[in-house]
Amino acid sequence: MAAMTIKMLICEALEDLSQRNLEKFILQLLDRREDPRIPRSKVEGKSVFAVTDAIVSTFREDKGLLVTIETLEKIKCNEEASGLESRAKRNGHMGFDGHRAAANNDRHFVDIRREELIQGVPYLEPILDMLLGEKVIQQEGYNRILAKSVVQEQMRELFRILGPEGITESKDIFYKALKEKEPRLVKHLEGLR
């Protein structure tokens, strides 16, 4: 049997919500402060299919899955959130697995491994290019980071821009960029206890 796509998993999770919880979900989704934001016209009064499509087209699949789970948790639909997370893992969406948090008290992987990342990333520019493309950082922050002459100082500046522990969305994208651009380092750090 073929694995379900992230889009189908999100749609299935939203279909299982009561009408009241779906309305709360949409309200919470519209109340997000981080960019990108979903336009009200794409979700208000729309079907589950239209809401799912708006999530995936706005955030892309991996981030859309995270936003859906986090939004479900914010409206206290924890059972639905954990069910969606479990189904995503079972269906092989492992890019999602682990970048929410790495076992240590639900702290994000990049927060847990901050020092190792500062010391271990040899070249930051390709990662910054991805973060700029994903709108995690702006051109001003990009320039400020590259103005630092040492990679470790560039990494510290990037961490300042990404924000304190508990801020996860931008760190999820940073983690994804690290996995793509520095796979050996990430694999090594994930293997540490």
Contacts in CASP RR format, 6 or more apart in sequence:
PFRMAT RR
TARGET T0000
AUTHOR 0000-0000-0000
METHOD contacts of the structure
MODEL  1
MAAMTIKMLICEALEDLSQRNLEKFILQLLDRREDPRIPRSKVEGKSVFA
VTDAIVSTFREDKGLLVTIETLEKIKCNEEASGLESRAKRNGHMGFDGHR
AAANNDRHFVDIRREELIQGVPYLEPILDMLLGEKVIQQEGYNRILAKSV
VQEQMRELFRILGPEGITESKDIFYKALKEKEPRLVKHLEGLR
3 91 0 8 1.000
3 92 0 8 1.000
3 93 0 8 1.000
4 12 0 8 1.000
4 87 0 8 1.000
4 91 0 8 1.000
5 61 0 8 1.000
6 56 0 8 1.000
6 61 0 8 1.000
6 62 0 8 1.000
6 64 0 8 1.000
6 65 0 8 1.000
6 88 0 8 1.000
6 93 0 8 1.000
6 96 0 8 1.000
7 52 0 8 1.000
7 53 0 8 1.000
7 56 0 8 1.000
7 61 0 8 1.000
9 65 0 8 1.000
9 84 0 8 1.000
9 87 0 8 1.000
9 88 0 8 1.000
9 91 0 8 1.000
9 93 0 8 1.000
10 52 0 8 1.000
10 55 0 8 1.000
10 56 0 8 1.000
10 64 0 8 1.000
10 65 0 8 1.000
10 68 0 8 1.000
10 84 0 8 1.000
11 48 0 8 1.000
11 49 0 8 1.000
11 52 0 8 1.000
12 87 0 8 1.000
13 68 0 8 1.000
13 72 0 8 1.000
13 80 0 8 1.000
13 83 0 8 1.000
13 84 0 8 1.000
13 87 0 8 1.000
14 22 0 8 1.000
14 25 0 8 1.000
14 48 0 8 1.000
14 51 0 8 1.000
14 52 0 8 1.000
14 68 0 8 1.000
15 48 0 8 1.000
16 80 0 8 1.000
17 25 0 8 1.000
17 77 0 8 1.000
17 80 0 8 1.000
21 75 0 8 1.000
21 77 0 8 1.000
21 80 0 8 1.000
22 48 0 8 1.000
22 51 0 8 1.000
24 75 0 8 1.000
25 51 0 8 1.000
25 71 0 8 1.000
25 72 0 8 1.000
25 75 0 8 1.000
25 77 0 8 1.000
26 43 0 8 1.000
26 44 0 8 1.000
26 45 0 8 1.000
26 51 0 8 1.000
28 71 0 8 1.000
28 74 0 8 1.000
28 75 0 8 1.000
29 38 0 8 1.000
29 43 0 8 1.000
29 51 0 8 1.000
29 55 0 8 1.000
29 67 0 8 1.000
29 71 0 8 1.000
30 37 0 8 1.000
30 38 0 8 1.000
30 40 0 8 1.000
30 43 0 8 1.000
30 44 0 8 1.000
32 38 0 8 1.000
32 67 0 8 1.000
32 71 0 8 1.000
34 169 0 8 1.000
34 170 0 8 1.000
35 135 0 8 1.000
36 58 0 8 1.000
36 59 0 8 1.000
36 135 0 8 1.000
37 58 0 8 1.000
38 54 0 8 1.000
38 55 0 8 1.000
38 58 0 8 1.000
39 54 0 8 1.000
42 50 0 8 1.000
42 51 0 8 1.000
42 54 0 8 1.000
42 58 0 8 1.000
43 50 0 8 1.000
43 51 0 8 1.000
43 54 0 8 1.000
46 54 0 8 1.000
55 64 0 8 1.000
55 67 0 8 1.000
55 68 0 8 1.000
56 64 0 8 1.000
58 64 0 8 1.000
59 66 0 8 1.000
59 67 0 8 1.000
62 93 0 8 1.000
62 95 0 8 1.000
62 96 0 8 1.000
62 172 0 8 1.000
62 176 0 8 1.000
63 169 0 8 1.000
63 172 0 8 1.000
63 173 0 8 1.000
65 84 0 8 1.000
65 88 0 8 1.000
65 93 0 8 1.000
65 96 0 8 1.000
66 96 0 8 1.000
66 99 0 8 1.000
66 100 0 8 1.000
66 168 0 8 1.000
66 169 0 8 1.000
66 172 0 8 1.000
67 169 0 8 1.000
68 84 0 8 1.000
69 81 0 8 1.000
69 84 0 8 1.000
69 85 0 8 1.000
69 100 0 8 1.000
70 81 0 8 1.000
70 168 0 8 1.000
72 78 0 8 1.000
72 80 0 8 1.000
72 81 0 8 1.000
72 84 0 8 1.000
73 81 0 8 1.000
85 96 0 8 1.000
85 100 0 8 1.000
88 96 0 8 1.000
88 97 0 8 1.000
89 96 0 8 1.000
89 97 0 8 1.000
95 176 0 8 1.000
95 179 0 8 1.000
98 109 0 8 1.000
99 108 0 8 1.000
99 109 0 8 1.000
99 171 0 8 1.000
99 172 0 8 1.000
99 175 0 8 1.000
99 176 0 8 1.000
100 108 0 8 1.000
100 168 0 8 1.000
100 172 0 8 1.000
101 107 0 8 1.000
101 108 0 8 1.000
101 109 0 8 1.000
101 168 0 8 1.000
102 108 0 8 1.000
102 109 0 8 1.000
102 112 0 8 1.000
102 113 0 8 1.000
102 190 0 8 1.000
104 112 0 8 1.000
107 165 0 8 1.000
107 166 0 8 1.000
108 165 0 8 1.000
108 166 0 8 1.000
108 168 0 8 1.000
108 171 0 8 1.000
108 172 0 8 1.000
108 175 0 8 1.000
109 171 0 8 1.000
109 175 0 8 1.000
109 189 0 8 1.000
109 190 0 8 1.000
110 117 0 8 1.000
110 162 0 8 1.000
110 171 0 8 1.000
110 174 0 8 1.000
110 175 0 8 1.000
110 178 0 8 1.000
111 165 0 8 1.000
111 166 0 8 1.000
111 171 0 8 1.000
113 189 0 8 1.000
113 192 0 8 1.000
114 159 0 8 1.000
116 189 0 8 1.000
116 192 0 8 1.000
117 155 0 8 1.000
117 178 0 8 1.000
117 185 0 8 1.000
117 189 0 8 1.000
118 152 0 8 1.000
118 155 0 8 1.000
118 156 0 8 1.000
118 159 0 8 1.000
119 152 0 8 1.000
120 185 0 8 1.000
121 127 0 8 1.000
121 151 0 8 1.000
121 155 0 8 1.000
121 178 0 8 1.000
121 182 0 8 1.000
121 185 0 8 1.000
122 151 0 8 1.000
122 182 0 8 1.000
123 151 0 8 1.000
124 145 0 8 1.000
124 146 0 8 1.000
124 151 0 8 1.000
124 154 0 8 1.000
124 155 0 8 1.000
124 158 0 8 1.000
125 146 0 8 1.000
126 181 0 8 1.000
127 174 0 8 1.000
127 177 0 8 1.000
127 178 0 8 1.000
127 181 0 8 1.000
127 182 0 8 1.000
128 137 0 8 1.000
128 142 0 8 1.000
128 145 0 8 1.000
128 146 0 8 1.000
128 158 0 8 1.000
130 173 0 8 1.000
130 176 0 8 1.000
130 177 0 8 1.000
130 180 0 8 1.000
130 181 0 8 1.000
131 137 0 8 1.000
131 142 0 8 1.000
131 158 0 8 1.000
131 170 0 8 1.000
131 173 0 8 1.000
131 174 0 8 1.000
131 177 0 8 1.000
132 138 0 8 1.000
132 139 0 8 1.000
132 142 0 8 1.000
134 173 0 8 1.000
134 177 0 8 1.000
136 162 0 8 1.000
136 170 0 8 1.000
136 173 0 8 1.000
136 174 0 8 1.000
137 145 0 8 1.000
137 158 0 8 1.000
137 161 0 8 1.000
141 157 0 8 1.000
141 161 0 8 1.000
144 157 0 8 1.000
144 161 0 8 1.000
145 154 0 8 1.000
145 157 0 8 1.000
145 158 0 8 1.000
145 161 0 8 1.000
146 154 0 8 1.000
148 154 0 8 1.000
148 157 0 8 1.000
158 174 0 8 1.000
162 170 0 8 1.000
162 171 0 8 1.000
162 174 0 8 1.000
163 170 0 8 1.000
175 186 0 8 1.000
178 185 0 8 1.000
178 186 0 8 1.000
179 186 0 8 1.000
END
